[in-house]
């Protein structure tokens, strides 16, 4: 059975698809891609059915990431099949906790930057949507930084299942 991780932001066109692409690449780099499924969704349906924001795609591709994405809305029923639900900011965290059907499901929800050694007090990944390319580059930097710790946690969970 695969270990399943879903990244969640608001519209599922900027931050969460960026986190999905980066983490999928990290998982593949360490040979866990057959054991770990990575996807993303949004808390709202504003962009459902659309591709990722072109600025997100450009920044990701310029940094060697593959982007294949169609925005969708996170559904409450998904908690049953997910191992981790990764929120990109505190607003997403609150929205996901309201959706969680059980306390066990709520414990699956984490903030991405909680896995970052430089997270500090502000664990939000700022929304780059209303800014320029530099906001998307900063988003990528924060996602890449946190992905190291997240990968270590997921790897430990996956290896713990195999033991």
DSSP file (Angstrom, degrees, kcal/mol; ACC not computed):
  #  RESIDUE AA STRUCTURE BP1 BP2  ACC     N-H-->O    O-->H-N    N-H-->O    O-->H-N    TCO  KAPPA ALPHA  PHI   PSI    X-CA   Y-CA   Z-CA
    1    1 A X              0   0    0      0, 0.0     2,-0.1     0, 0.0     0, 0.0   0.000 360.0 360.0 360.0 133.5    0.0    0.0    0.0
    2    2 A X        -     0   0    0      1,-0.1     2,-0.5    34,-0.1    34,-0.2  -0.352 360.0-122.2 -72.8 151.5    1.3    3.4   -1.0
    3    3 A X  E     -a   36   0A   0     32,-3.2    34,-2.9    -2,-0.1     2,-0.5  -0.845  35.0-149.1 -89.0 127.8    2.0    6.2    1.5
    4    4 A X  E     -a   37   0A   0     -2,-0.5    79,-2.3    32,-0.2    80,-2.0  -0.894  19.2-179.1-115.6 128.1   -0.1    9.1    0.4
    5    5 A X  E     -ab  38  84A   0     32,-2.7    34,-2.1    -2,-0.5     2,-0.4  -0.978   4.0-171.1-122.5 131.7    0.7   12.8    0.8
    6    6 A X  E     -ab  39  85A   0     78,-2.1    80,-2.9    -2,-0.4     2,-0.4  -0.988  10.7-151.1-126.4 125.5   -1.5   15.7   -0.4
    7    7 A X  E     -ab  40  86A   0     32,-2.3    34,-2.3    -2,-0.4     2,-0.4  -0.757  17.1-162.8 -91.8 138.3   -0.5   19.3   -0.4
    8    8 A X  E     +ab  41  87A   0     78,-3.1    80,-1.9    -2,-0.4    81,-0.3  -0.981  21.3 150.7-132.7 128.1   -3.2   21.9    0.0
    9    9 A X  E     -a   42   0A   0     32,-1.6    34,-2.0    -2,-0.4    35,-0.2  -0.541  56.9 -81.9-127.9-159.2   -3.5   25.6   -0.7
   10   10 A X  S    S+     0   0    0     32,-0.3    34,-2.6    -2,-0.2    33,-0.2   0.993 115.6   8.0 -76.8 -63.5   -6.4   27.8   -1.6
   11   11 A X  S    S-     0   0    0     31,-0.2    36,-0.3    32,-0.2    31,-0.2   0.514  89.8-126.5-101.7  -5.9   -6.9   27.5   -5.3
   12   12 A X  S    S+     0   0    0     29,-0.3    30,-0.1    59,-0.1    60,-0.1   0.853  85.6  96.3  62.4  37.6   -4.5   24.7   -6.1
   13   13 A X  S    S+     0   0    0     39,-0.1    40,-2.7    58,-0.1    43,-0.2   0.500  88.9  18.2-127.2 -11.7   -2.7   26.6   -8.9
   14   14 A X  S  > S+     0   0    0     38,-0.2     4,-1.7    42,-0.1     5,-0.2   0.587 123.9  20.9-120.6 -84.6    0.3   28.1   -7.1
   15   15 A X  H  > S+     0   0    0      1,-0.2     4,-2.6     2,-0.2     5,-0.2   0.920 122.3  46.6 -65.4 -49.1    1.7   26.9   -3.8
   16   16 A X  H  > S+     0   0    0      1,-0.2     4,-2.6     2,-0.2    -1,-0.2   0.900 113.1  47.8 -68.8 -38.7    0.3   23.4   -3.6
   17   17 A X  H  > S+     0   0    0      2,-0.2     4,-2.4     1,-0.2    -1,-0.2   0.865 112.4  51.7 -66.8 -30.4    1.2   22.3   -7.2
   18   18 A X  H  X S+     0   0    0     -4,-1.7     4,-2.4     2,-0.2    -2,-0.2   0.941 111.8  45.6 -66.2 -45.5    4.7   23.7   -6.6
   19   19 A X  H  X S+     0   0    0     -4,-2.6     4,-2.8     1,-0.2     5,-0.3   0.897 112.1  52.7 -63.2 -39.8    5.0   21.7   -3.4
   20   20 A X  H  X S+     0   0    0     -4,-2.6     4,-2.5    -5,-0.2     5,-0.2   0.938 111.0  45.8 -59.8 -48.5    3.7   18.6   -5.2
   21   21 A X  H  X S+     0   0    0     -4,-2.4     4,-1.8     2,-0.2    45,-0.2   0.914 115.7  45.8 -63.9 -44.1    6.2   18.9   -8.0
   22   22 A X  H  X S+     0   0    0     -4,-2.4     4,-2.2     2,-0.2    -2,-0.2   0.943 115.7  44.9 -65.4 -47.8    9.1   19.5   -5.7
   23   23 A X  H  X S+     0   0    0     -4,-2.8     4,-2.7     1,-0.2     5,-0.2   0.885 110.1  54.3 -68.5 -36.9    8.2   16.7   -3.3
   24   24 A X  H  X S+     0   0    0     -4,-2.5     4,-2.1    -5,-0.3    -1,-0.2   0.913 110.3  48.3 -60.1 -41.0    7.5   14.2   -6.1
   25   25 A X  H  X S+     0   0    0     -4,-1.8     4,-2.3    -5,-0.2    -2,-0.2   0.907 111.4  49.5 -65.4 -41.4   11.0   15.0   -7.4
   26   26 A X  H  X S+     0   0    0     -4,-2.2     4,-1.3     2,-0.2    -2,-0.2   0.912 110.2  50.7 -64.0 -42.3   12.6   14.5   -4.0
   27   27 A X  H  <>S+     0   0    0     -4,-2.7     5,-2.5     1,-0.2     6,-0.5   0.907 112.1  47.4 -61.1 -42.8   10.7   11.2   -3.5
   28   28 A X  H ><5S+     0   0    0     -4,-2.1     3,-1.5     1,-0.2    -1,-0.2   0.884 104.6  60.8 -66.7 -38.5   12.0   10.0   -6.9
   29   29 A X  H 3<5S+     0   0    0     -4,-2.3    -1,-0.2     1,-0.3    -2,-0.2   0.829 109.8  41.6 -58.7 -32.8   15.5   11.1   -6.1
   30   30 A X  T 3<5S-     0   0    0     -4,-1.3    -1,-0.3    -3,-0.3    -2,-0.2   0.306 118.3-109.6-100.9   9.5   15.7    8.7   -3.1
   31   31 A X  T < 5S+     0   0    0     -3,-1.5     3,-0.3    -4,-0.1    -3,-0.2   0.713  86.2 116.3  76.8  21.4   13.9    5.9   -4.9
   32   32 A X    >>< +     0   0    0     -5,-2.5     3,-1.9    -6,-0.2     4,-1.8   0.345  37.2 105.5-100.4   6.3   10.7    6.0   -3.0
   33   33 A X  T 34 S+     0   0    0     -6,-0.5    -1,-0.2     1,-0.3    -5,-0.1   0.744  78.0  54.6 -63.1 -23.0    8.5    6.9   -5.9
   34   34 A X  T 34 S+     0   0    0     -3,-0.3    -1,-0.3     1,-0.2    -2,-0.1   0.652 117.4  37.2 -79.6 -14.6    7.0    3.4   -6.1
   35   35 A X  T <4 S+     0   0    0     -3,-1.9   -32,-3.2     1,-0.2     2,-0.5   0.600 111.1  59.9-110.6 -16.6    6.0    3.6   -2.4
   36   36 A X  E  <  -a    3   0A   0     -4,-1.8     2,-0.4   -34,-0.2   -32,-0.2  -0.964  60.5-160.3-124.5 123.7    4.9    7.3   -2.0
   37   37 A X  E     -a    4   0A   0    -34,-2.9   -32,-2.7    -2,-0.5     2,-0.4  -0.857  12.1-167.0 -99.8 135.2    2.1    8.9   -3.9
   38   38 A X  E     +a    5   0A   0     -2,-0.4     2,-0.2   -34,-0.2   -32,-0.2  -0.982  19.7 141.6-126.7 130.4    2.1   12.7   -4.1
   39   39 A X  E     -a    6   0A   0    -34,-2.1   -32,-2.3    -2,-0.4     2,-0.3  -0.848  28.1-138.8-148.8-171.8   -0.7   15.0   -5.2
   40   40 A X  E     +a    7   0A   0    -34,-0.3     2,-0.3    -2,-0.2   -32,-0.2  -0.967  14.3 175.4-152.1 165.2   -2.3   18.4   -4.3
   41   41 A X  E     -a    8   0A   0    -34,-2.3   -32,-1.6    -2,-0.3     2,-0.3  -0.944  23.9-114.7-159.8 174.4   -5.7   20.1   -4.0
   42   42 A X  E     -ac   9  73A   0     30,-2.1    32,-3.2    -2,-0.3   -32,-0.3  -0.836  13.9-134.0-119.6 158.7   -7.3   23.4   -3.0
   43   43 A X  S    S+     0   0    0    -34,-2.0     2,-0.3    -2,-0.3   -33,-0.2   0.709  94.5  43.7 -79.5 -20.8   -9.6   24.4   -0.2
   44   44 A X  S    S-     0   0    0    -34,-2.6     3,-0.4   -35,-0.2    -2,-0.1  -0.839  75.8-132.1-125.2 161.5  -11.7   26.4   -2.7
   45   45 A X    >   +     0   0    0     -2,-0.3     3,-1.1     1,-0.2   -34,-0.1   0.226  67.8 116.4 -98.0  14.6  -13.1   25.7   -6.2
   46   46 A X  T 3  S+     0   0    0      1,-0.3    -1,-0.2   -36,-0.2   -35,-0.1   0.824  90.9  22.3 -53.2 -36.7  -12.1   28.9   -7.8
   47   47 A X  T >  S+     0   0    0     -3,-0.4     3,-2.6   -36,-0.3    24,-0.3   0.217  82.5 150.6-119.5  13.3   -9.7   27.3  -10.3
   48   48 A X  T <  S+     0   0    0     -3,-1.1    24,-0.2     1,-0.3     3,-0.1  -0.214  73.4  19.2 -53.0 132.8  -10.9   23.7  -10.4
   49   49 A X  T 3  S+     0   0    0     22,-3.0    -1,-0.3     1,-0.3     2,-0.2   0.268 102.3 111.9  90.0 -10.7  -10.1   22.1  -13.8
   50   50 A X    <   -     0   0    0     -3,-2.6    21,-3.6     1,-0.1    -1,-0.3  -0.501  67.9-112.2 -91.0 162.4   -7.5   24.7  -14.7
   51   51 A X        -     0   0    0     19,-0.2    19,-0.2     1,-0.2    -1,-0.1  -0.262  50.0 -71.4 -79.2 175.8   -3.7   24.1  -15.0
   52   52 A X        -     0   0    0     17,-0.4    -1,-0.2     1,-0.1   -38,-0.2  -0.303  65.6 -81.2 -65.3 154.4   -1.1   25.6  -12.6
   53   53 A X    >>  -     0   0    0    -40,-2.7     4,-2.4     1,-0.1     3,-0.5  -0.334  39.7-125.7 -54.8 133.2   -0.5   29.3  -12.8
   54   54 A X  H 3> S+     0   0    0      1,-0.2     4,-2.5     2,-0.2    -1,-0.1   0.815 110.5  55.5 -56.8 -31.1    1.9   30.0  -15.7
   55   55 A X  H 3> S+     0   0    0      2,-0.2     4,-2.3     1,-0.2    -1,-0.2   0.898 108.2  47.7 -69.0 -38.7    4.3   31.8  -13.3
   56   56 A X  H <> S+     0   0    0     -3,-0.5     4,-2.6   -43,-0.2    -2,-0.2   0.931 112.9  49.0 -64.0 -45.0    4.5   28.7  -11.1
   57   57 A X  H  X S+     0   0    0     -4,-2.4     4,-3.0     1,-0.2     5,-0.3   0.924 111.3  49.7 -60.0 -45.7    5.1   26.5  -14.1
   58   58 A X  H  X S+     0   0    0     -4,-2.5     4,-2.6     2,-0.2    -1,-0.2   0.927 112.5  45.9 -60.9 -47.5    7.8   28.7  -15.4
   59   59 A X  H  X S+     0   0    0     -4,-2.3     4,-0.8     2,-0.2    -1,-0.2   0.918 115.5  47.3 -63.9 -43.2    9.7   28.9  -12.1
   60   60 A X  H ><>S+     0   0    0     -4,-2.6     5,-2.6    -5,-0.2     3,-0.9   0.954 114.3  45.4 -62.9 -50.1    9.4   25.1  -11.6
   61   61 A X  H ><5S+     0   0    0     -4,-3.0     3,-1.7     1,-0.3    -2,-0.2   0.882 108.4  57.1 -63.0 -38.2   10.5   24.3  -15.1
   62   62 A X  H 3<5S+     0   0    0     -4,-2.6    -1,-0.3     1,-0.3    -2,-0.2   0.730 109.2  48.2 -63.7 -20.2   13.4   26.8  -14.9
   63   63 A X  T <<5S-     0   0    0     -3,-0.9    -1,-0.3    -4,-0.8    -2,-0.2   0.184 126.7 -98.0-106.8  15.1   14.5   24.8  -11.9
   64   64 A X  T < 5S+     0   0    0     -3,-1.7     2,-0.3     1,-0.3    -3,-0.2   0.593  76.4 136.6  87.4  12.1   14.3   21.4  -13.5
   65   65 A X      < -     0   0    0     -5,-2.6     2,-0.4    -6,-0.2    -1,-0.3  -0.671  50.0-129.8 -95.0 149.8   10.9   20.3  -12.2
   66   66 A X        -     0   0    0     -2,-0.3     2,-0.5   -45,-0.2   -41,-0.1  -0.813  21.5-161.8 -95.5 133.7    8.2   18.5  -14.2
   67   67 A X        +     0   0    0     -2,-0.4     2,-0.4   -10,-0.0   -49,-0.0  -0.956  24.8 155.3-124.1 115.4    4.7   20.0  -13.9
   68   68 A X        +     0   0    0     -2,-0.5     2,-0.4   -51,-0.1    -2,-0.0  -0.924  30.0 153.6-132.2 107.3    1.6   18.1  -14.9
   69   69 A X        -     0   0    0     -2,-0.4   -17,-0.4   -17,-0.1     2,-0.4  -0.995  33.3-179.5-148.7 138.9   -1.3   19.6  -13.0
   70   70 A X        -     0   0    0     -2,-0.4   -19,-0.2   -19,-0.2   -22,-0.1  -0.978  38.4-119.6-132.7 123.6   -5.1   20.2  -13.0
   71   71 A X        +     0   0    0    -21,-3.6   -22,-3.0    -2,-0.4     2,-0.3  -0.264  39.1 167.9 -64.5 145.2   -6.5   22.0  -10.1
   72   72 A X        -     0   0    0    -24,-0.2   -30,-2.1   -23,-0.1     2,-0.4  -0.949  34.4-103.1-150.7 168.0   -9.1   20.3   -7.9
   73   73 A X  B     -c   42   0A   0     -2,-0.3     2,-0.2   -32,-0.2   -30,-0.2  -0.801  35.5-113.8-100.6 136.0  -10.8   20.8   -4.6
   74   74 A X        -     0   0    0    -32,-3.2     2,-0.4    -2,-0.4   -33,-0.0  -0.472  33.2-149.2 -66.2 133.2   -9.9   18.8   -1.5
   75   75 A X    >   -     0   0    0     -2,-0.2     3,-2.1     1,-0.1     4,-0.4  -0.895  16.9-131.0-112.2 138.2  -12.7   16.5   -0.4
   76   76 A X  G >  S+     0   0    0     -2,-0.4     3,-1.4     1,-0.3    25,-0.3   0.823 105.4  63.5 -50.8 -38.5  -13.4   15.4    3.1
   77   77 A X  G >  S+     0   0    0      1,-0.3     3,-0.9     2,-0.1     4,-0.3   0.700  86.7  74.1 -65.0 -18.7  -13.6   11.7    2.1
   78   78 A X  G X> S+     0   0    0     -3,-2.1     3,-1.7     1,-0.2     4,-1.0   0.767  75.5  78.1 -68.0 -25.2  -10.0   11.8    1.0
   79   79 A X  G X4 S+     0   0    0     -3,-1.4     3,-0.7    -4,-0.4    -1,-0.2   0.865  85.6  62.5 -51.7 -37.3   -8.8   11.8    4.7
   80   80 A X  G <4 S+     0   0    0     -3,-0.9    -1,-0.3    -4,-0.3    -2,-0.2   0.791 111.7  35.5 -61.2 -28.6   -9.5    8.0    4.8
   81   81 A X  G <4 S+     0   0    0     -3,-1.7     2,-0.3    -4,-0.3    -1,-0.2   0.485 102.4  88.7-105.9  -3.1   -6.9    7.3    2.2
   82   82 A X    <<  -     0   0    0     -4,-1.0   -77,-0.2    -3,-0.7     3,-0.1  -0.709  48.4-169.0 -99.4 147.3   -4.3    9.9    3.0
   83   83 A X  S    S+     0   0    0    -79,-2.3     2,-0.4     1,-0.4   -78,-0.2   0.774  80.7  18.5 -96.6 -37.0   -1.4    9.5    5.4
   84   84 A X  E     -b    5   0A   0    -80,-2.0   -78,-2.1     2,-0.0     2,-0.5  -1.000  57.2-165.3-137.3 137.9   -0.4   13.2    5.5
   85   85 A X  E     -bd   6 109A   0     23,-2.5    25,-2.4    -2,-0.4     2,-0.7  -0.977  18.2-157.9-120.6 113.7   -2.2   16.4    4.5
   86   86 A X  E     -bd   7 110A   0    -80,-2.9   -78,-3.1    -2,-0.5     2,-0.3  -0.835   1.7-157.6-105.0 112.6    0.2   19.2    4.2
   87   87 A X  E     -bd   8 111A   0     23,-3.2    25,-2.6    -2,-0.7    26,-0.3  -0.621  10.4-150.1 -85.8 143.7   -1.2   22.8    4.5
   88   88 A X  S    S+     0   0    0    -80,-1.9    37,-2.7    -2,-0.3     2,-0.3   0.667  77.3   8.4 -90.7 -17.7    0.7   25.6    3.0
   89   89 A X  S  > S-     0   0    0    -81,-0.3     4,-2.1    35,-0.2     3,-0.4  -0.967  82.7 -95.7-153.0 173.1   -0.5   28.2    5.5
   90   90 A X  H  > S+     0   0    0     -2,-0.3     4,-2.4     1,-0.2     5,-0.2   0.808 119.5  57.5 -62.6 -32.2   -2.4   28.6    8.7
   91   91 A X  H  > S+     0   0    0      2,-0.2     4,-2.2     1,-0.2    -1,-0.2   0.902 108.4  46.2 -64.6 -40.9   -5.7   29.4    6.9
   92   92 A X  H  > S+     0   0    0     -3,-0.4     4,-2.8     2,-0.2     5,-0.2   0.894 109.9  55.1 -66.2 -39.9   -5.5   26.1    5.0
   93   93 A X  H  X S+     0   0    0     -4,-2.1     4,-2.3     1,-0.2    -2,-0.2   0.933 110.0  45.5 -58.4 -47.4   -4.6   24.3    8.2
   94   94 A X  H  X S+     0   0    0     -4,-2.4     4,-2.0     2,-0.2    -1,-0.2   0.918 113.1  50.0 -63.1 -43.8   -7.8   25.7    9.9
   95   95 A X  H  X S+     0   0    0     -4,-2.2     4,-1.4     1,-0.2    -2,-0.2   0.907 112.4  47.5 -62.3 -42.2  -10.0   24.9    6.9
   96   96 A X  H  X S+     0   0    0     -4,-2.8     4,-1.7     1,-0.2    -1,-0.2   0.892 108.9  53.3 -67.9 -39.5   -8.6   21.3    6.7
   97   97 A X  H  < S+     0   0    0     -4,-2.3    -1,-0.2    -5,-0.2    -2,-0.2   0.875 107.2  52.4 -63.8 -35.7   -9.1   20.8   10.5
   98   98 A X  H  < S+     0   0    0     -4,-2.0    -1,-0.2     1,-0.2    -2,-0.2   0.848 111.9  47.2 -65.7 -32.8  -12.8   21.9   10.1
   99   99 A X  H  < S+     0   0    0     -4,-1.4    -2,-0.2    -5,-0.2    -1,-0.2   0.759  84.2 109.4 -78.3 -26.2  -13.1   19.3    7.3
  100  100 A X     <  -     0   0    0     -4,-1.7     6,-0.1     1,-0.2   -23,-0.1  -0.310  57.6-154.9 -60.1 123.0  -11.5   16.4    9.2
  101  101 A X  S    S+     0   0    0    -25,-0.3     2,-0.3    -2,-0.1    -1,-0.2   0.762  73.4  22.2 -71.4 -24.6  -14.2   13.9   10.1
  102  102 A X  S  > S-     0   0    0      1,-0.1     4,-2.1     0, 0.0     5,-0.1  -0.896  78.8-111.5-137.4 165.3  -12.3   12.4   13.0
  103  103 A X  H  > S+     0   0    0     -2,-0.3     4,-1.8     1,-0.2     5,-0.1   0.875 119.5  57.0 -62.7 -37.3   -9.5   13.4   15.5
  104  104 A X  H  4 S+     0   0    0      1,-0.2     4,-0.4     2,-0.2    -1,-0.2   0.907 107.3  47.6 -60.4 -42.0   -7.3   10.8   13.8
  105  105 A X  H >4 S+     0   0    0      1,-0.2     3,-1.4     2,-0.2     4,-0.3   0.898 108.0  55.2 -66.0 -40.2   -7.8   12.5   10.5
  106  106 A X  H >< S+     0   0    0     -4,-2.1     3,-1.4     1,-0.3    -1,-0.2   0.837 100.2  60.7 -62.2 -32.5   -7.1   15.9   12.0
  107  107 A X  T 3< S+     0   0    0     -4,-1.8    -1,-0.3     1,-0.3    -2,-0.2   0.648  93.6  65.7 -70.3 -13.6   -3.7   14.6   13.3
  108  108 A X  T <  S+     0   0    0     -3,-1.4   -23,-2.5    -4,-0.4     2,-0.4   0.622  83.4  94.6 -78.9 -13.1   -2.7   13.9    9.7
  109  109 A X  E <   +d   85   0A   0     -3,-1.4     2,-0.3    -4,-0.3   -23,-0.2  -0.671  49.9 163.4 -89.6 130.0   -2.7   17.6    8.9
  110  110 A X  E     -d   86   0A   0    -25,-2.4   -23,-3.2    -2,-0.4     2,-0.4  -0.960  39.8-112.3-138.8 155.8    0.6   19.5    9.2
  111  111 A X  E >   -d   87   0A   0     -2,-0.3     3,-1.5   -25,-0.2     4,-0.3  -0.769  27.1-133.2 -85.2 135.1    2.0   22.8    8.0
  112  112 A X  G >  S+     0   0    0    -25,-2.6     3,-2.1    -2,-0.4    -1,-0.1   0.913 103.6  54.4 -55.0 -47.0    4.7   22.4    5.4
  113  113 A X  G >  S+     0   0    0     10,-0.7     3,-1.4     1,-0.3    -1,-0.3   0.565  86.4  80.3 -73.3  -4.7    7.2   24.8    7.0
  114  114 A X  G <  S+     0   0    0     -3,-1.5    -1,-0.3     1,-0.2    -2,-0.2   0.726  92.2  54.7 -65.8 -19.5    6.9   22.9   10.3
  115  115 A X  G <  S+     0   0    0     -3,-2.1     2,-0.4    -4,-0.3    34,-0.4   0.410  89.9  98.6 -90.1   0.0    9.4   20.5    8.5
  116  116 A X    X   -     0   0    0     -3,-1.4     3,-1.5     1,-0.1     4,-0.2  -0.747  67.4-146.6 -94.2 132.4   11.8   23.4    7.8
  117  117 A X  T 3  S+     0   0    0     -2,-0.4     3,-0.2    28,-0.3    -1,-0.1   0.757 105.0  45.7 -65.8 -21.6   14.8   23.9   10.0
  118  118 A X  T 3  S+     0   0    0      1,-0.2    -1,-0.3     2,-0.0    -4,-0.1   0.128  78.4 116.3-104.9  19.5   14.5   27.7    9.4
  119  119 A X    <   +     0   0    0     -3,-1.5     3,-0.4    -6,-0.2    -1,-0.2   0.874  43.2 170.5 -58.7 -43.0   10.7   27.8    9.9
  120  120 A X        -     0   0    0     -4,-0.2    -1,-0.1    -3,-0.2    -4,-0.1  -0.280  61.4 -40.5  65.1-151.3   10.8   30.0   13.0
  121  121 A X  S    S+     0   0    0      1,-0.1     2,-0.9     2,-0.0    -1,-0.2   0.781 127.1  69.3 -82.7 -29.1    7.5   31.4   14.3
  122  122 A X        +     0   0    0     -3,-0.4    -1,-0.1     1,-0.1     0, 0.0  -0.811  54.4 170.1 -96.0 105.9    5.9   32.2   10.8
  123  123 A X        +     0   0    0     -2,-0.9   -10,-0.7     2,-0.1     2,-0.2   0.300  38.5 113.9-100.0   9.6    5.2   28.8    9.2
  124  124 A X        -     0   0    0     -5,-0.1     2,-0.7   -35,-0.1   -35,-0.2  -0.561  61.9-140.1 -79.6 143.0    3.2   30.2    6.3
  125  125 A X        -     0   0    0    -37,-2.7  -110,-0.1    -2,-0.2    14,-0.1  -0.930  38.1-120.0 -93.4 113.0    4.3   29.9    2.7
  126  126 A X        -     0   0    0     -2,-0.7     2,-0.6     1,-0.1   -37,-0.0  -0.191  22.6-108.8 -59.2 145.0    3.2   33.3    1.4
  127  127 A X        -     0   0    0      1,-0.1     3,-0.4  -113,-0.0    -1,-0.1  -0.634  29.4-171.1 -75.9 117.1    0.8   33.4   -1.5
  128  128 A X    >   +     0   0    0     -2,-0.6     3,-2.1     1,-0.2     8,-0.2   0.537  57.6 102.1 -84.7  -5.3    2.6   34.6   -4.6
  129  129 A X  T 3  S+     0   0    0      1,-0.3    -1,-0.2     6,-0.1   -74,-0.1   0.814  82.4  42.4 -53.3 -42.7   -0.6   34.9   -6.7
  130  130 A X  T 3  S+     0   0    0     -3,-0.4    -1,-0.3     5,-0.0     2,-0.1   0.352 112.7  60.4 -90.8   7.5   -1.0   38.7   -6.6
  131  131 A X  S <  S-     0   0    0     -3,-2.1     2,-0.1     1,-0.2    -3,-0.1  -0.309  85.9 -84.7-115.8-159.7    2.7   39.5   -7.1
  132  132 A X    >>  -     0   0    0     -2,-0.1     3,-1.2   -77,-0.0     4,-0.9  -0.206  56.1 -72.9-100.3-168.1    5.4   38.9   -9.6
  133  133 A X  H 3> S+     0   0    0      1,-0.3     4,-2.3     2,-0.2     3,-0.4   0.813 122.5  67.8 -58.5 -33.6    7.9   36.2  -10.4
  134  134 A X  H 3> S+     0   0    0      1,-0.2     4,-2.2     2,-0.2    -1,-0.3   0.843  96.6  54.7 -60.2 -32.7   10.0   36.9   -7.3
  135  135 A X  H <> S+     0   0    0     -3,-1.2     4,-2.1     2,-0.2    -1,-0.2   0.864 108.7  47.9 -66.4 -36.2    7.1   35.7   -5.1
  136  136 A X  H  X S+     0   0    0     -4,-0.9     4,-2.3    -3,-0.4    -2,-0.2   0.856 110.5  51.5 -72.1 -35.3    7.0   32.4   -7.0
  137  137 A X  H  X S+     0   0    0     -4,-2.3     4,-2.2     2,-0.2    -2,-0.2   0.900 111.0  47.9 -67.2 -39.8   10.8   32.1   -6.6
  138  138 A X  H  X S+     0   0    0     -4,-2.2     4,-2.4     2,-0.2     5,-0.2   0.902 109.8  53.3 -65.3 -41.2   10.5   32.7   -2.9
  139  139 A X  H  X S+     0   0    0     -4,-2.1     4,-2.5     1,-0.2    -2,-0.2   0.929 109.3  48.8 -58.1 -46.6    7.7   30.1   -2.7
  140  140 A X  H  X S+     0   0    0     -4,-2.3     4,-2.9     1,-0.2     5,-0.2   0.912 109.6  52.2 -61.3 -43.3    9.9   27.6   -4.4
  141  141 A X  H  X S+     0   0    0     -4,-2.2     4,-2.3     1,-0.2    -1,-0.2   0.929 112.0  45.3 -59.3 -46.1   12.8   28.3   -2.0
  142  142 A X  H  X S+     0   0    0     -4,-2.4     4,-2.2     2,-0.2    -1,-0.2   0.890 114.0  49.2 -66.2 -39.8   10.6   27.8    1.0
  143  143 A X  H  X S+     0   0    0     -4,-2.5     4,-1.9    -5,-0.2    -2,-0.2   0.929 111.9  48.0 -65.4 -45.9    9.1   24.6   -0.4
  144  144 A X  H  X S+     0   0    0     -4,-2.9     4,-0.8     1,-0.2    -2,-0.2   0.910 111.3  51.5 -61.8 -41.9   12.5   23.2   -1.3
  145  145 A X  H >X S+     0   0    0     -4,-2.3     3,-0.7    -5,-0.2     4,-0.6   0.927 114.0  42.2 -61.1 -46.5   13.8   24.0    2.2
  146  146 A X  H 3X S+     0   0    0     -4,-2.2     4,-2.2     1,-0.2    -1,-0.2   0.761 101.3  71.3 -73.5 -25.1   10.9   22.3    4.0
  147  147 A X  H 3X S+     0   0    0     -4,-1.9     4,-2.6     1,-0.2    -1,-0.2   0.778  89.0  62.5 -64.6 -26.1   10.9   19.3    1.6
  148  148 A X  H <X S+     0   0    0     -4,-0.8     4,-1.8    -3,-0.7    -1,-0.2   0.959 109.7  38.3 -63.3 -50.9   14.1   18.1    3.1
  149  149 A X  H  X S+     0   0    0     -4,-0.6     4,-2.1   -34,-0.4    -2,-0.2   0.878 115.9  52.8 -68.2 -38.5   12.6   17.6    6.6
  150  150 A X  H  X S+     0   0    0     -4,-2.2     4,-2.8     1,-0.2     5,-0.2   0.921 108.0  51.4 -63.0 -43.2    9.3   16.3    5.1
  151  151 A X  H  X S+     0   0    0     -4,-2.6     4,-2.9     1,-0.2     5,-0.2   0.905 108.5  51.3 -60.9 -41.1   11.1   13.7    3.1
  152  152 A X  H  X S+     0   0    0     -4,-1.8     4,-2.1     2,-0.2    -1,-0.2   0.918 112.1  46.9 -62.3 -42.4   13.0   12.5    6.2
  153  153 A X  H  X S+     0   0    0     -4,-2.1     4,-2.1     2,-0.2    -2,-0.2   0.920 114.8  45.6 -65.9 -44.5    9.7   12.2    8.1
  154  154 A X  H  X S+     0   0    0     -4,-2.8     4,-3.0     2,-0.2     5,-0.2   0.917 111.3  52.8 -66.2 -42.8    8.0   10.3    5.2
  155  155 A X  H  X S+     0   0    0     -4,-2.9     4,-2.8    -5,-0.2     5,-0.2   0.918 109.4  49.3 -59.0 -43.4   10.9    8.1    4.7
  156  156 A X  H  X S+     0   0    0     -4,-2.1     4,-2.1    -5,-0.2    -1,-0.2   0.904 112.5  48.0 -62.9 -41.1   10.9    7.1    8.4
  157  157 A X  H  X S+     0   0    0     -4,-2.1     4,-1.7     2,-0.2    -2,-0.2   0.927 113.4  47.2 -64.6 -44.5    7.2    6.4    8.2
  158  158 A X  H  X S+     0   0    0     -4,-3.0     4,-1.4     1,-0.2    -2,-0.2   0.927 114.4  46.1 -63.1 -45.9    7.6    4.3    5.1
  159  159 A X  H  X S+     0   0    0     -4,-2.8     4,-1.1    -5,-0.2    -1,-0.2   0.848 109.0  56.8 -67.0 -33.1   10.5    2.4    6.5
  160  160 A X  H  < S+     0   0    0     -4,-2.1    -1,-0.2    -5,-0.2    -2,-0.2   0.838 104.9  51.7 -65.4 -33.2    8.5    1.9    9.7
  161  161 A X  H  < S+     0   0    0     -4,-1.7    -1,-0.2     1,-0.2    -2,-0.2   0.849 108.7  51.1 -68.6 -35.2    5.7    0.3    7.8
  162  162 A X  H  <        0   0    0     -4,-1.4    -1,-0.2     1,-0.2    -2,-0.2   0.729 360.0 360.0 -76.6 -21.4    8.1   -2.1    6.2
  163  163 A X     <        0   0    0     -4,-1.1    -1,-0.2    -5,-0.1    -2,-0.1   0.490 360.0 360.0 -73.3 360.0    9.7   -3.2    9.5
